[in-house]
């Protein structure tokens, strides 16, 4: 099974880039399942029902979230719908939405899990213990393919979770930092891993934010409202994981970066 995992979609431009590129990516790489991190897909920040629907209509099978998932109140009720849209599983129990989803593609049972890191981000339940709790569930143990989006700041925390999950899940991919890392690898027990997929949005930006605003904020130390870049050449950064359907282990990884004129 070939799984396409796409880095954080940022703003309107990122959404348009996704729609323009995704169909071609899926055809060229014989993709069976597409997972997109959409927590920054709304104009401004966060995710809204409109931006989520746009991502689904572009060809995503699952949308994952992160620390900006709840920036917009309009998403709260949408997360309660029976859709393959996730927020991190280690949020408090009464948080709207779900942290993992189970479904089938043909005869293959799949579980996609969303976690958030705790180093340099808000204090949440331990992602390691949360992953344990999910994997111990009877309904999840039957899934031959398990995939984790770990939305975290610290590269050390991401790598630690990768090794913690090695041999227990098929894939651990990192999101959040919007900078694609070149460390894609198959860990010793067969789990496919990359520290960060990168982002989908304007290439000449600071993590999707207008460069001039980021420079002023860092140079002058005065708070400014971030505005997403909405013009220029866009990039879509992602990775394809080829997973053995019988044992759930990754057999190959392909890291991708494409530039698109929107």
TORRONU-577316 format. One record per residue (C-alpha): residue number from 1; residue in one letter; x, y, z. Coordinates in nm, 4 decimals, padded with zeros to 6 digits. Example, Ala and Ser with C-alpha at 12.3 -4.5 7.8 and 13.67 -1.06 7.14 Angstrom:
BEGIN
1; A; 01.2300; -00.4500; 00.7800
2; S; 01.3670; -00.1060; 00.7140
//
This chain:
BEGIN
1; X; 00.0000; 00.0000; 00.0000
2; X; 00.1317; 00.3417; -00.0943
3; X; 00.0493; 00.6238; 00.1460
4; X; 00.0982; 00.9905; 00.0555
5; X; 00.1541; 01.2180; 00.3559
6; X; 00.1441; 01.5947; 00.2967
7; X; 00.2965; 01.8667; 00.5151
8; X; 00.0982; 02.1478; 00.6781
9; X; -00.1244; 02.3252; 00.4257
10; X; -00.0951; 02.7012; 00.4892
11; X; -00.3712; 02.9433; 00.3916
12; X; -00.5589; 02.9956; 00.0677
13; X; -00.2483; 02.9634; -00.1454
14; X; -00.1582; 02.6339; 00.0178
15; X; -00.5092; 02.5036; -00.0449
16; X; -00.4961; 02.6032; -00.4108
17; X; -00.1529; 02.4439; -00.4473
18; X; -00.2852; 02.1223; -00.2976
19; X; -00.5826; 02.1110; -00.5333
20; X; -00.3620; 02.1807; -00.8336
21; X; -00.1003; 01.9171; -00.7445
22; X; -00.2686; 01.6360; -00.5562
23; X; -00.4395; 01.4484; -00.8367
24; X; -00.1162; 01.4342; -01.0369
25; X; 00.0848; 01.3262; -00.7323
26; X; -00.1564; 01.0433; -00.6617
27; X; -00.1521; 00.9168; -01.0189
28; X; 00.2258; 00.9405; -01.0624
29; X; 00.2934; 00.7548; -00.7376
30; X; 00.0065; 00.5006; -00.7486
31; X; -00.1289; 00.6284; -00.4177
32; X; -00.3836; 00.4277; -00.2184
33; X; -00.4263; 00.6596; 00.0816
34; X; -00.3648; 01.0344; 00.1248
35; X; -00.3178; 01.2057; 00.4626
36; X; -00.2965; 01.5854; 00.4795
37; X; -00.2152; 01.8044; 00.7790
38; X; -00.4690; 02.0879; 00.7566
39; X; -00.4424; 02.2711; 01.0894
40; X; -00.3284; 02.5960; 00.9218
41; X; -00.5369; 02.5746; 00.6056
42; X; -00.7764; 02.8610; 00.6829
43; X; -00.6953; 03.2166; 00.5817
44; X; -00.5245; 03.3755; 00.8813
45; X; -00.4647; 03.0560; 01.0776
46; X; -00.6387; 02.7455; 01.2061
47; X; -00.8824; 02.5323; 01.0109
48; X; -01.2464; 02.5971; 00.9250
49; X; -01.5190; 02.3734; 00.7821
50; X; -01.4677; 02.5452; 00.4458
51; X; -01.0929; 02.4812; 00.4338
52; X; -01.1434; 02.1228; 00.5528
53; X; -01.4017; 02.0604; 00.2812
54; X; -01.1617; 02.2114; 00.0270
55; X; -00.8887; 01.9678; 00.1343
56; X; -01.1241; 01.6705; 00.1176
57; X; -01.2507; 01.7778; -00.2245
58; X; -00.8906; 01.8038; -00.3441
59; X; -00.8444; 01.4320; -00.2779
60; X; -00.7439; 01.3881; 00.0875
61; X; -00.8705; 01.0781; 00.2665
62; X; -00.7704; 01.1921; 00.6180
63; X; -00.7020; 01.5395; 00.7617
64; X; -00.4835; 01.5689; 01.0715
65; X; -00.4462; 01.8627; 01.3095
66; X; -00.2179; 02.0217; 01.5643
67; X; -00.1783; 02.3167; 01.7987
68; X; -00.3820; 02.5526; 01.5747
69; X; -00.6769; 02.3177; 01.5268
70; X; -00.9016; 02.5074; 01.7686
71; X; -00.8181; 02.8653; 01.6620
72; X; -01.1578; 02.8932; 01.4899
73; X; -01.4766; 02.8175; 01.6829
74; X; -01.6524; 02.7126; 01.3625
75; X; -01.4468; 02.3939; 01.3531
76; X; -01.5742; 02.2631; 01.6883
77; X; -01.9005; 02.1115; 01.5620
78; X; -01.7417; 02.0021; 01.2343
79; X; -01.4925; 01.7860; 01.4252
80; X; -01.7862; 01.5955; 01.5775
81; X; -01.9054; 01.4779; 01.2363
82; X; -01.8334; 01.1192; 01.1228
83; X; -01.5510; 01.2308; 00.8952
84; X; -01.1843; 01.1333; 00.8768
85; X; -01.0674; 01.4573; 01.0361
86; X; -00.8549; 01.4442; 01.3509
87; X; -00.7237; 01.6581; 01.6316
88; X; -00.4360; 01.5397; 01.8537
89; X; -00.5381; 01.2441; 02.0699
90; X; -00.3575; 01.3751; 02.3782
91; X; -00.5869; 01.6773; 02.4183
92; X; -00.8171; 01.6538; 02.7257
93; X; -01.0934; 01.3927; 02.7058
94; X; -01.3774; 01.6467; 02.6709
95; X; -01.2150; 01.8150; 02.3686
96; X; -01.4333; 01.8075; 02.0541
97; X; -01.3381; 01.5590; 01.7886
98; X; -01.1298; 01.2436; 01.7872
99; X; -00.7587; 01.1644; 01.7974
100; X; -00.7565; 00.8548; 01.5799
101; X; -00.9694; 00.6956; 01.3125
102; X; -01.0061; 00.3372; 01.1926
103; X; -01.1286; 00.2420; 00.8445
104; X; -01.0802; -00.0075; 00.5641
105; X; -00.9357; 00.0141; 00.2166
106; X; -01.0431; -00.3076; 00.0512
107; X; -00.9626; -00.5822; 00.3007
108; X; -00.6928; -00.3791; 00.4787
109; X; -00.7768; -00.2282; 00.8186
110; X; -00.5987; 00.1018; 00.8809
111; X; -00.5656; 00.3293; 01.1816
112; X; -00.4433; 00.6896; 01.1563
113; X; -00.3388; 00.8511; 01.4854
114; X; -00.2759; 01.2212; 01.5526
115; X; -00.0530; 01.3274; 01.8449
116; X; 00.0936; 01.6586; 01.9613
117; X; 00.4298; 01.7108; 02.1270
118; X; 00.4765; 01.8664; 02.4708
119; X; 00.8276; 02.0126; 02.4354
120; X; 00.7958; 02.3902; 02.3659
121; X; 00.4197; 02.3568; 02.3066
122; X; 00.1209; 02.3600; 02.5420
123; X; 00.1137; 02.1066; 02.8204
124; X; -00.0891; 01.8042; 02.7104
125; X; -00.1074; 01.4401; 02.8106
126; X; 00.2141; 01.2503; 02.7424
127; X; 00.2175; 01.1546; 02.3720
128; X; 00.4095; 00.8355; 02.4493
129; X; 00.1507; 00.7153; 02.7022
130; X; -00.1333; 00.8274; 02.4750
131; X; 00.0075; 00.6221; 02.1877
132; X; 00.0403; 00.3213; 02.4177
133; X; -00.3217; 00.3569; 02.5272
134; X; -00.4455; 00.3689; 02.1681
135; X; -00.2369; 00.0752; 02.0499
136; X; -00.3580; -00.1373; 02.3412
137; X; -00.7216; -00.0974; 02.2327
138; X; -00.8677; -00.4218; 02.0960
139; X; -01.0218; -00.2527; 01.7932
140; X; -00.6847; -00.1040; 01.6953
141; X; -00.4778; -00.4179; 01.7432
142; X; -00.6559; -00.5719; 01.4438
143; X; -00.5310; -00.2963; 01.2105
144; X; -00.2436; -00.4199; 00.9966
145; X; -00.1409; -00.0632; 00.9078
146; X; -00.1064; 00.2090; 01.1713
147; X; 00.0124; 00.5599; 01.0846
148; X; 00.1027; 00.8427; 01.3230
149; X; 00.1171; 01.2177; 01.2542
150; X; 00.3268; 01.3587; 01.5394
151; X; 00.2750; 01.7358; 01.5421
152; X; 00.5701; 01.8545; 01.7502
153; X; 00.8292; 02.1309; 01.7824
154; X; 01.1391; 01.9499; 01.9062
155; X; 01.3202; 01.7223; 01.6637
156; X; 01.4475; 01.5202; 01.9606
157; X; 01.0924; 01.4512; 02.0784
158; X; 00.9909; 01.3437; 01.7296
159; X; 01.2840; 01.1064; 01.6928
160; X; 01.2271; 00.9641; 02.0385
161; X; 00.8644; 00.8877; 01.9571
162; X; 00.9719; 00.7319; 01.6280
163; X; 01.1958; 00.4828; 01.8051
164; X; 00.9347; 00.4328; 02.0783
165; X; 00.6821; 00.3335; 01.8100
166; X; 00.9283; 00.1370; 01.5948
167; X; 00.7875; -00.2030; 01.5039
168; X; 00.4501; -00.1169; 01.6566
169; X; 00.3231; 00.1150; 01.3827
170; X; 00.3876; 00.1349; 01.0097
171; X; 00.4750; 00.5045; 00.9840
172; X; 00.5605; 00.8013; 01.2051
173; X; 00.5787; 01.1331; 01.0225
174; X; 00.6361; 01.4706; 01.1832
175; X; 00.4540; 01.7964; 01.1144
176; X; 00.4405; 02.1497; 01.2615
177; X; 00.7816; 02.3060; 01.1904
178; X; 00.7062; 02.3641; 00.8181
179; X; 01.0674; 02.2796; 00.7193
180; X; 01.1162; 01.9524; 00.5351
181; X; 01.3874; 01.7325; 00.6854
182; X; 01.6093; 01.4973; 00.4857
183; X; 01.6150; 01.2154; 00.7396
184; X; 01.3540; 00.9823; 00.5935
185; X; 01.4460; 00.6284; 00.6960
186; X; 01.3166; 00.2864; 00.7864
187; X; 01.3863; 00.2323; 01.1547
188; X; 01.5384; -00.0998; 01.2743
189; X; 01.2041; -00.2745; 01.3354
190; X; 01.0371; -00.1616; 01.0152
191; X; 00.8658; 00.1696; 01.0920
192; X; 00.8954; 00.4363; 00.8235
193; X; 00.9996; 00.7723; 00.9672
194; X; 01.0644; 01.1376; 00.8781
195; X; 01.1085; 01.4190; 01.1318
196; X; 00.9061; 01.6746; 00.9345
197; X; 00.7232; 01.6619; 00.6038
198; X; 00.7518; 02.0381; 00.5495
199; X; 00.4666; 02.2594; 00.4314
200; X; 00.2337; 02.3341; 00.1437
201; X; 00.2187; 02.7046; 00.0670
202; X; 00.4166; 03.0040; -00.0599
203; X; 00.7833; 02.9138; -00.1013
204; X; 00.9267; 03.2627; -00.0424
205; X; 00.7850; 03.3030; 00.3070
206; X; 00.8793; 03.2355; 00.6674
207; X; 00.6908; 02.9141; 00.7375
208; X; 00.4032; 03.0500; 00.5280
209; X; 00.4032; 03.3966; 00.6908
210; X; 00.4906; 03.7126; 00.4965
211; X; 00.8660; 03.7638; 00.5161
212; X; 00.8519; 04.1364; 00.5987
213; X; 00.6272; 04.0763; 00.9003
214; X; 00.8478; 03.7979; 01.0347
215; X; 01.1610; 04.0107; 00.9938
216; X; 01.0076; 04.3124; 01.1707
217; X; 00.8825; 04.1010; 01.4579
218; X; 01.2187; 03.9344; 01.5135
219; X; 01.4290; 04.2453; 01.4523
220; X; 01.2249; 04.4977; 01.6513
221; X; 01.0918; 04.2648; 01.9234
222; X; 00.7464; 04.4248; 01.8923
223; X; 00.4438; 04.1945; 01.8541
224; X; 00.2837; 04.2037; 01.5102
225; X; -00.0077; 04.0112; 01.3701
226; X; 00.1140; 03.7365; 01.1426
227; X; -00.0291; 03.7400; 00.7912
228; X; 00.0023; 03.4450; 00.5573
229; X; 00.1719; 03.4904; 00.2229
230; X; -00.0820; 03.4544; -00.0549
231; X; 00.1262; 03.5329; -00.3638
232; X; 00.4161; 03.3761; -00.5479
233; X; 00.5462; 03.0331; -00.6351
234; X; 00.4085; 02.7662; -00.4042
235; X; 00.5611; 02.4402; -00.2922
236; X; 00.4082; 02.1141; -00.1802
237; X; 00.6275; 01.9024; 00.0454
238; X; 00.5347; 01.5444; 00.1210
239; X; 00.6503; 01.1852; 00.1448
240; X; 00.5290; 00.8550; 00.0040
241; X; 00.5530; 00.5478; 00.2270
242; X; 00.5306; 00.2059; 00.0624
243; X; 00.3924; -00.0359; 00.3242
244; X; 00.3816; -00.4139; 00.3136
245; X; 00.0132; -00.4970; 00.3614
246; X; 00.0844; -00.8340; 00.5225
247; X; 00.3180; -00.7298; 00.8055
248; X; 00.2546; -00.3526; 00.8211
249; X; 00.6202; -00.2629; 00.7779
250; X; 00.7486; 00.0154; 00.5534
251; X; 00.9587; -00.1110; 00.2630
252; X; 01.0385; 00.2191; 00.0904
253; X; 01.0134; 00.5969; 00.1423
254; X; 01.0173; 00.8721; -00.1190
255; X; 01.0504; 01.2354; -00.0078
256; X; 00.9012; 01.4903; -00.2515
257; X; 00.9083; 01.8676; -00.3010
258; X; 00.7244; 02.0241; -00.5940
259; X; 00.7012; 02.3904; -00.6981
260; X; 00.3830; 02.5178; -00.8552
261; X; 00.2797; 02.8484; -01.0082
262; X; -00.0659; 02.9262; -00.8694
//
